[in-house]
Amino acid sequence: MIEAVRQLPGIMFRIKGELIVEDKDGKVIERKEFTPHSFVDNFSQWVWSLLGGGFVDCSGTPQFQFKDTDGNSQAIAFQKIQNAGSLCAVAPSGEDKYGILVGTSSQAWDYNDYNLIAKIAHGTGSGQLSYGATTLSTIGGTGAPATIDIQRSFDNLSGADITVNEIGLAVHVRDDTVPVDYYMLIARDVITATTVPNGGRLTVKYTIQINP
């Protein structure tokens, strides 16, 4: 796989991307790697807050700030998101608000991206893809590097070929005190145009290596 490197204080990430396209008979017709630009500002804000960002002496109520997929700025205290399912990327089948997402735009990646530019909706209608579940592996390896795989498949039942140009990863954030659900994009990539034939399937896989 082609690799990209992102560095945060004390942690080194190497990210690998892979795409697999199958035809209607399940035959692999294309397999390619892509170089992730990946993490956007929301991810940096999230990690910064986990390290005590905003509180020089780690006093005060821990919280993090982010821009949701509607473009609205949010600030949520961690104590408000203790319920099951919050800060989760493991989306079920049919869920197109979080997990791995795909879109049609070839607009260049930007650090301030907060959503895909032209997300493909879940469904079987024109221009839609059927979203499978986003799966997350257990942490692989007994030492450095540790690896985590994130994967999702998309079936094209629309009646025509669909071209994918962008990929994203979003997490579900739930403020349980309201309650209200938000969706936070943490990564976006622009790839070479990838055609998913009618009746075919696209599988997207990210592999994150920690301390490679």
One Martini backbone bead per residue (centre of mass of N, CA, C, O) as a GRO file, in nm:
protein
  212
    1MET     BB    1   0.099   0.034   0.017
    2ILE     BB    2   0.041   0.351   0.030
    3GLU     BB    3   0.196   0.617   0.218
    4ALA     BB    4   0.123   0.819   0.509
    5VAL     BB    5   0.221   1.094   0.728
    6ARG     BB    6   0.135   1.162   1.072
    7GLN     BB    7   0.194   1.408   1.337
    8LEU     BB    8   0.199   1.387   1.690
    9PRO     BB    9   0.249   1.416   2.008
   10GLY     BB   10   0.426   1.112   2.051
   11ILE     BB   11   0.291   1.038   1.762
   12MET     BB   12   0.286   0.799   1.494
   13PHE     BB   13   0.137   0.800   1.170
   14ARG     BB   14   0.042   0.545   0.935
   15ILE     BB   15  -0.130   0.565   0.622
   16LYS     BB   16  -0.345   0.341   0.447
   17GLY     BB   17  -0.482   0.284   0.113
   18GLU     BB   18  -0.774   0.095  -0.019
   19LEU     BB   19  -0.912  -0.033  -0.333
   20ILE     BB   20  -1.210  -0.229  -0.429
   21VAL     BB   21  -1.335  -0.365  -0.738
   22GLU     BB   22  -1.647  -0.513  -0.829
   23ASP     BB   23  -1.847  -0.698  -0.998
   24LYS     BB   24  -2.152  -0.860  -1.030
   25ASP     BB   25  -1.973  -1.145  -0.982
   26GLY     BB   26  -1.718  -1.070  -0.780
   27LYS     BB   27  -1.498  -0.958  -0.957
   28VAL     BB   28  -1.188  -0.831  -0.967
   29ILE     BB   29  -1.112  -0.517  -1.151
   30GLU     BB   30  -0.993  -0.340  -0.902
   31ARG     BB   31  -0.673  -0.242  -0.748
   32LYS     BB   32  -0.589   0.021  -0.514
   33GLU     BB   33  -0.391   0.280  -0.408
   34PHE     BB   34  -0.377   0.550  -0.162
   35THR     BB   35  -0.293   0.879  -0.064
   36PRO     BB   36  -0.335   1.012   0.234
   37HIS     BB   37  -0.439   1.308   0.392
   38SER     BB   38  -0.692   1.313   0.579
   39PHE     BB   39  -0.658   1.477   0.838
   40VAL     BB   40  -0.834   1.716   1.011
   41ASP     BB   41  -0.904   1.957   1.236
   42ASN     BB   42  -1.092   1.787   1.415
   43PHE     BB   43  -0.875   1.583   1.500
   44SER     BB   44  -0.684   1.781   1.638
   45GLN     BB   45  -0.888   1.882   1.850
   46TRP     BB   46  -0.938   1.612   1.984
   47VAL     BB   47  -0.648   1.547   2.076
   48TRP     BB   48  -0.589   1.809   2.225
   49SER     BB   49  -0.814   1.766   2.441
   50LEU     BB   50  -0.698   1.494   2.556
   51LEU     BB   51  -0.426   1.666   2.649
   52GLY     BB   52  -0.558   1.955   2.765
   53GLY     BB   53  -0.670   2.156   2.589
   54GLY     BB   54  -0.723   2.491   2.728
   55PHE     BB   55  -0.563   2.369   2.995
   56VAL     BB   56  -0.279   2.433   3.140
   57ASP     BB   57  -0.361   2.273   3.435
   58CYS     BB   58  -0.615   2.081   3.390
   59SER     BB   59  -0.851   2.260   3.438
   60GLY     BB   60  -1.165   2.209   3.434
   61THR     BB   61  -1.376   2.124   3.168
   62PRO     BB   62  -1.361   1.888   2.954
   63GLN     BB   63  -1.325   1.973   2.602
   64PHE     BB   64  -1.451   2.000   2.261
   65GLN     BB   65  -1.390   2.121   1.933
   66PHE     BB   66  -1.611   2.154   1.641
   67LYS     BB   67  -1.722   2.077   1.310
   68ASP     BB   68  -1.989   1.996   1.166
   69THR     BB   69  -2.148   1.869   0.873
   70ASP     BB   70  -2.306   2.167   0.866
   71GLY     BB   71  -2.085   2.394   0.979
   72ASN     BB   72  -2.105   2.389   1.291
   73SER     BB   73  -2.012   2.503   1.591
   74GLN     BB   74  -1.871   2.305   1.863
   75ALA     BB   75  -1.907   2.249   2.233
   76ILE     BB   76  -1.808   1.963   2.433
   77ALA     BB   77  -1.835   1.792   2.708
   78PHE     BB   78  -1.731   1.485   2.804
   79GLN     BB   79  -1.961   1.438   3.025
   80LYS     BB   80  -2.190   1.441   2.773
   81ILE     BB   81  -2.042   1.158   2.622
   82GLN     BB   82  -2.104   0.860   2.785
   83ASN     BB   83  -2.258   0.720   2.590
   84ALA     BB   84  -2.344   0.499   2.377
   85GLY     BB   85  -2.191   0.576   2.051
   86SER     BB   86  -1.992   0.783   2.113
   87LEU     BB   87  -1.732   0.842   1.925
   88CYS     BB   88  -1.825   0.680   1.651
   89ALA     BB   89  -1.741   0.478   1.340
   90VAL     BB   90  -1.947   0.231   1.373
   91ALA     BB   91  -2.147   0.183   1.120
   92PRO     BB   92  -2.428   0.087   0.996
   93SER     BB   93  -2.625  -0.021   0.779
   94GLY     BB   94  -2.744   0.266   0.595
   95GLU     BB   95  -2.534   0.470   0.714
   96ASP     BB   96  -2.449   0.823   0.593
   97LYS     BB   97  -2.321   1.007   0.845
   98TYR     BB   98  -2.115   0.772   0.916
   99GLY     BB   99  -1.811   0.669   0.873
  100ILE     BB  100  -1.757   0.565   0.574
  101LEU     BB  101  -1.734   0.787   0.293
  102VAL     BB  102  -1.875   0.896  -0.026
  103GLY     BB  103  -1.791   1.077  -0.340
  104THR     BB  104  -1.776   1.305  -0.641
  105SER     BB  105  -1.563   1.500  -0.564
  106SER     BB  106  -1.242   1.676  -0.677
  107GLN     BB  107  -1.185   1.850  -0.457
  108ALA     BB  108  -0.954   1.960  -0.274
  109TRP     BB  109  -0.792   1.919  -0.005
  110ASP     BB  110  -0.868   2.039   0.336
  111TYR     BB  111  -0.809   2.109   0.665
  112ASN     BB  112  -1.122   2.246   0.689
  113ASP     BB  113  -1.280   2.013   0.647
  114TYR     BB  114  -1.639   1.891   0.735
  115ASN     BB  115  -1.706   1.755   0.453
  116LEU     BB  116  -1.823   1.644   0.194
  117ILE     BB  117  -1.893   1.786  -0.108
  118ALA     BB  118  -2.037   1.506  -0.260
  119LYS     BB  119  -2.232   1.303  -0.128
  120ILE     BB  120  -2.328   0.975  -0.126
  121ALA     BB  121  -2.614   0.821  -0.097
  122HIS     BB  122  -2.814   0.607   0.042
  123GLY     BB  123  -2.913   0.349  -0.197
  124THR     BB  124  -3.099   0.260  -0.524
  125GLY     BB  125  -3.081   0.505  -0.674
  126SER     BB  126  -2.987   0.755  -0.846
  127GLY     BB  127  -2.653   0.799  -0.740
  128GLN     BB  128  -2.650   0.549  -0.548
  129LEU     BB  129  -2.540   0.376  -0.248
  130SER     BB  130  -2.496   0.083  -0.063
  131TYR     BB  131  -2.443   0.075   0.275
  132GLY     BB  132  -2.242  -0.069   0.471
  133ALA     BB  133  -2.061  -0.160   0.724
  134THR     BB  134  -1.850  -0.034   0.960
  135THR     BB  135  -1.529  -0.158   1.035
  136LEU     BB  136  -1.333  -0.259   1.333
  137SER     BB  137  -1.051  -0.352   1.440
  138THR     BB  138  -0.838  -0.479   1.618
  139ILE     BB  139  -0.543  -0.455   1.765
  140GLY     BB  140  -0.250  -0.501   1.605
  141GLY     BB  141  -0.014  -0.641   1.764
  142THR     BB  142   0.256  -0.646   2.032
  143GLY     BB  143   0.375  -0.384   1.900
  144ALA     BB  144   0.574  -0.216   1.709
  145PRO     BB  145   0.334  -0.186   1.519
  146ALA     BB  146   0.018  -0.071   1.540
  147THR     BB  147  -0.306  -0.182   1.412
  148ILE     BB  148  -0.583  -0.034   1.214
  149ASP     BB  149  -0.893  -0.127   1.069
  150ILE     BB  150  -1.098   0.037   0.815
  151GLN     BB  151  -1.424  -0.069   0.676
  152ARG     BB  152  -1.613  -0.050   0.352
  153SER     BB  153  -1.908  -0.123   0.165
  154PHE     BB  154  -2.038  -0.062  -0.181
  155ASP     BB  155  -2.341  -0.087  -0.353
  156ASN     BB  156  -2.453  -0.100  -0.698
  157LEU     BB  157  -2.823  -0.039  -0.750
  158SER     BB  158  -2.893   0.208  -0.971
  159GLY     BB  159  -2.834   0.129  -1.303
  160ALA     BB  160  -2.542   0.271  -1.286
  161ASP     BB  161  -2.263   0.414  -1.302
  162ILE     BB  162  -2.016   0.517  -1.045
  163THR     BB  163  -1.818   0.796  -0.940
  164VAL     BB  164  -1.535   0.811  -0.729
  165ASN     BB  165  -1.339   1.093  -0.554
  166GLU     BB  166  -1.425   1.063  -0.243
  167ILE     BB  167  -1.322   1.033   0.109
  168GLY     BB  168  -1.452   0.953   0.440
  169LEU     BB  169  -1.440   1.019   0.808
  170ALA     BB  170  -1.692   0.966   1.058
  171VAL     BB  171  -1.842   1.070   1.367
  172HIS     BB  172  -2.036   1.012   1.646
  173VAL     BB  173  -2.205   1.274   1.837
  174ARG     BB  174  -2.344   1.274   2.177
  175ASP     BB  175  -2.557   1.482   2.357
  176ASP     BB  176  -2.715   1.362   2.646
  177THR     BB  177  -2.848   1.636   2.772
  178VAL     BB  178  -3.068   1.712   2.553
  179PRO     BB  179  -3.067   1.552   2.306
  180VAL     BB  180  -2.792   1.523   2.054
  181ASP     BB  181  -2.679   1.487   1.716
  182TYR     BB  182  -2.356   1.446   1.575
  183TYR     BB  183  -2.119   1.506   1.296
  184MET     BB  184  -1.762   1.418   1.249
  185LEU     BB  185  -1.508   1.504   1.056
  186ILE     BB  186  -1.161   1.355   1.032
  187ALA     BB  187  -1.158   1.268   0.716
  188ARG     BB  188  -1.008   1.335   0.381
  189ASP     BB  189  -1.016   1.215   0.034
  190VAL     BB  190  -0.856   1.231  -0.283
  191ILE     BB  191  -0.909   1.048  -0.575
  192THR     BB  192  -0.903   0.862  -0.825
  193ALA     BB  193  -1.110   0.779  -1.044
  194THR     BB  194  -1.385   0.551  -0.945
  195THR     BB  195  -1.556   0.286  -1.089
  196VAL     BB  196  -1.886   0.167  -1.023
  197PRO     BB  197  -2.054  -0.075  -1.131
  198ASN     BB  198  -2.329  -0.203  -1.212
  199GLY     BB  199  -2.359  -0.439  -0.948
  200GLY     BB  200  -2.129  -0.350  -0.783
  201ARG     BB  201  -1.824  -0.305  -0.573
  202LEU     BB  202  -1.698  -0.107  -0.301
  203THR     BB  203  -1.384  -0.106  -0.117
  204VAL     BB  204  -1.278   0.053   0.187
  205LYS     BB  205  -0.938   0.101   0.324
  206TYR     BB  206  -0.796   0.162   0.640
  207THR     BB  207  -0.455   0.188   0.768
  208ILE     BB  208  -0.332   0.216   1.099
  209GLN     BB  209  -0.016   0.316   1.220
  210ILE     BB  210   0.150   0.286   1.534
  211ASN     BB  211   0.460   0.327   1.559
  212PRO     BB  212   0.639   0.229   1.285
   0.00000   0.00000   0.00000
